[in-house]
Amino acid sequence: MRKLLFRLLLLLGGVGLLGGLGLWVGLRRGYVDAFYARFAAPPAGSLVLGTSRAAQGIRPDMLAARLGGRYQGPWLNYAFTLAESPYGPGYLGSIRRKLAPGTRRGLFVLAVDPWSLSLPKAVLDKQPLVLPEAQSMVSQLRNVSQNPNLDYLTHYLHKPFYQLLLDTNPKHVIERLHPDGWLEIALPPPTADPALLRRRTAEKLATYRPIAAGSRLAAVRLLSLWQTITLLKQHGRVVLVRLPTGPGMAALEDDYQPDFDQLMSQAAQRKHITYRSYLTEPYATNDGNHLTRDAAAQFSQRLAADIAQLPAAE
């Protein structure tokens, strides 16, 4: 019996040692998962906000290269996913925690689309209203600027620590989260396999059509967007941006919310900020929804150039 217990303790100790080694190696090499680096980065003076379109489509380094003389850093892409960071009280609270204290000349690029401002009708019809992301990591994580962020690693890392040992070489990882928060998807260009792009696009549209059929714009999300704008305007310039997508997704969004651009433009005018829609501009995507890494670079340069043309004050 003693030998069995001893062997069990050795086994558990070995597993713990392997897990700890995996964690140490993973943190040292800089890649943990598609979210961690944003929560390990220091508080930011300029932020990119939104869902996965913005996470993959806007590069803070390129904004900083063109605009760093006018706006305050550090620069961080703090956009996540439609499930984690639609506009709502949870995301707003996380933004407050991430914003560097004392920021006065920040640039805040808020990516908007109908999906990030909608809720399922079944959720809206229930009282009291409970938002789907209320228990998400973005809503719940209190410590958003610690390195290492043990709170995140303990509660929100969805793989064993030892797996960080298995393939932490960035050359072998399709999904690369850069220290500034940009999520690079390292796939071959769509021209390399047009059939694969068509299949991915069809699958993405098949995912979103039921969302369009079962959802509507939600007052609570719009209110949170206005509150986010109000908060960030105290700390610098706010720009609302609608990112490019493929033609199929653009058509679906137009069918779902045909007046969306008008709504955003009117809101921007009332808030004295800028709204720019790039929805139908011809940038390449991986799936009809998310920009390729090359297109993200091209779009980020275009966005930086457009922001550089804005007057000094609005």
Stockholm file with secondary structure:
# STOCKHOLM 1.0

chainA/1-314         MRKLLFRLLLLLGGVGLLGGLGLWVGLRRGYVDAFYARFAAPPAGSLVLGTSRAAQGIRPDMLAARLGGRYQGPWLNYAFTLAESPYGPGYLGSIRRKLAPGTRRGLFVLAVDPWSLSLPKAVLDKQPLVLPEAQSMVSQLRNVSQNPNLDYLTHYLHKPFYQLLLDTNPKHVIERLHPDGWLEIALPPPTADPALLRRRTAEKLATYRPIAAGSRLAAVRLLSLWQTITLLKQHGRVVLVRLPTGPGMAALEDDYQPDFDQLMSQAAQRKHITYRSYLTEPYATNDGNHLTRDAAAQFSQRLAADIAQLPAAE
#=GR chainA/1-314 SS CHHHHHHHHHHHHHHHHHHHHHHHHHHHHTCCCSSHHHHHSCCBSEEEESSHHHHHHCCHHHHHHHHTTTSCSCEEECCCCTTTCSSSHHHHHHHHHHBCTTCCSEEEEEECCSGGGEEEHHHHTSSSCCCGGGGSHHHHCSCCSCSSCHHHHHHTCCSCGGGGGTSCCGGGCSEEECTTSCEEECCCCGGGCHHHHHHHHHHHHHHHHHHHHTEEECHHHHHHHHHHHHHHHTTEEEEEEECCCCHHHHHHHHHHCTTHHHHHHHHHHHHTCEEEECTTSCCCBSSSSSBCHHHHHHHHHHHHHHHHTSCSCC
#=GC SS_cons         CHHHHHHHHHHHHHHHHHHHHHHHHHHHHTCCCSSHHHHHSCCBSEEEESSHHHHHHCCHHHHHHHHTTTSCSCEEECCCCTTTCSSSHHHHHHHHHHBCTTCCSEEEEEECCSGGGEEEHHHHTSSSCCCGGGGSHHHHCSCCSCSSCHHHHHHTCCSCGGGGGTSCCGGGCSEEECTTSCEEECCCCGGGCHHHHHHHHHHHHHHHHHHHHTEEECHHHHHHHHHHHHHHHTTEEEEEEECCCCHHHHHHHHHHCTTHHHHHHHHHHHHTCEEEECTTSCCCBSSSSSBCHHHHHHHHHHHHHHHHTSCSCC
//
